[in-house]
């Protein structure tokens, strides 16, 4: 199965190329003209288009609690780090991420 990941504006556009492989189809929100829109608009887009959200924004936890999933939310709780660091972190946690995305019960994952 290939998982669709929508990358939030607080993460680099470059992640969409490095996080695109046989497991993931990733897209930065800028590709859909979703920069500087309310989180709920991104949430609705992700839900309607079958994307999961990758973000550093803690607000998505509250949306996840309020609305459940889809979409599923992966929140990176790592502070301001380089794109290279974040890419390595994602690769390090790939098994946890894929288990989370394939789970029917979980809607929110926080990675440190």
C-alpha positions as CSV (number, residue, x, y, z in Angstrom):
1,X,0.0,0.0,0.0
2,X,1.2,3.5,-0.8
3,X,0.3,6.2,1.8
4,X,-0.5,9.8,0.8
5,X,1.2,12.4,2.9
6,X,0.3,16.1,2.8
7,X,3.3,18.2,4.2
8,X,2.3,21.3,6.2
9,X,3.7,24.7,5.5
10,X,5.9,24.6,8.6
11,X,8.0,21.9,7.0
12,X,10.3,22.3,3.9
13,X,8.9,21.7,0.4
14,X,12.1,19.6,-0.1
15,X,10.6,16.9,2.1
16,X,8.1,16.1,-0.6
17,X,10.8,14.9,-2.9
18,X,12.8,13.0,-0.2
19,X,9.7,11.4,1.3
20,X,8.4,10.1,-2.0
21,X,9.1,6.4,-2.6
22,X,7.4,3.1,-3.0
23,X,5.6,3.6,0.4
24,X,4.8,7.3,0.3
25,X,3.3,9.7,-2.2
26,X,4.0,13.1,-0.6
27,X,2.8,16.6,-1.5
28,X,3.6,19.9,0.1
29,X,0.6,22.1,0.7
30,X,2.1,24.8,-1.5
31,X,1.5,22.6,-4.5
32,X,-2.2,23.0,-3.9
33,X,-2.2,26.7,-3.1
34,X,-2.9,26.0,0.6
35,X,-0.2,28.3,2.1
36,X,-1.5,30.6,4.8
37,X,-5.0,29.1,5.0
38,X,-6.7,28.0,8.2
39,X,-5.7,24.6,9.5
40,X,-9.3,23.4,9.1
41,X,-9.1,24.1,5.3
42,X,-6.0,21.9,5.1
43,X,-7.7,19.3,7.2
44,X,-10.7,19.3,4.9
45,X,-8.5,19.0,1.8
46,X,-6.5,16.1,3.3
47,X,-9.7,14.3,4.3
48,X,-11.4,14.7,0.9
49,X,-8.3,13.8,-1.1
50,X,-7.2,10.8,1.0
51,X,-4.0,12.4,2.5
52,X,-2.5,12.1,5.9
53,X,-1.0,15.2,7.4
54,X,2.7,15.7,8.4
55,X,3.2,18.8,10.5
56,X,5.0,20.4,13.4
57,X,1.8,22.3,14.3
58,X,0.2,21.2,17.6
59,X,-3.2,22.6,16.6
60,X,-3.8,19.4,14.5
61,X,-3.9,17.4,17.7
62,X,-7.1,19.3,18.7
63,X,-8.6,18.8,15.2
64,X,-7.8,15.1,15.5
65,X,-9.5,14.8,18.9
66,X,-12.5,16.8,17.7
67,X,-13.1,15.1,14.3
68,X,-11.2,11.8,14.5
69,X,-9.8,10.5,11.2
70,X,-9.4,10.7,8.3
71,X,-7.1,12.4,8.0
72,X,-4.5,10.9,10.3
73,X,-1.9,13.3,11.7
74,X,1.8,12.8,12.2
75,X,3.2,15.6,14.3
76,X,6.9,16.1,14.6
77,X,7.8,17.4,18.1
78,X,11.4,18.2,17.4
79,X,11.7,22.0,17.5
80,X,13.5,23.9,14.7
81,X,15.7,21.4,12.9
82,X,17.2,21.2,9.5
83,X,15.4,19.5,6.6
84,X,18.2,16.9,6.6
85,X,17.6,16.2,10.3
86,X,13.8,15.8,9.8
87,X,14.3,13.6,6.8
88,X,16.6,11.4,8.9
89,X,14.1,11.3,11.7
90,X,11.4,10.2,9.4
91,X,13.5,7.5,7.9
92,X,14.5,6.4,11.5
93,X,10.8,6.1,12.4
94,X,9.5,4.6,9.2
95,X,8.3,1.4,10.8
96,X,6.3,3.3,13.5
97,X,4.9,5.6,10.8
98,X,3.7,2.8,8.5
99,X,2.2,0.8,11.5
100,X,0.4,4.0,12.5
101,X,-0.9,4.7,9.0
102,X,-2.1,1.1,8.5
103,X,-3.9,1.1,11.9
104,X,-7.6,1.5,11.9
105,X,-7.8,2.8,15.5
106,X,-5.2,5.5,15.8
107,X,-5.6,9.0,14.4
108,X,-2.7,10.9,15.9
109,X,1.0,10.1,16.2
110,X,3.6,12.4,17.7
111,X,7.3,11.8,17.0
112,X,10.1,13.2,18.9
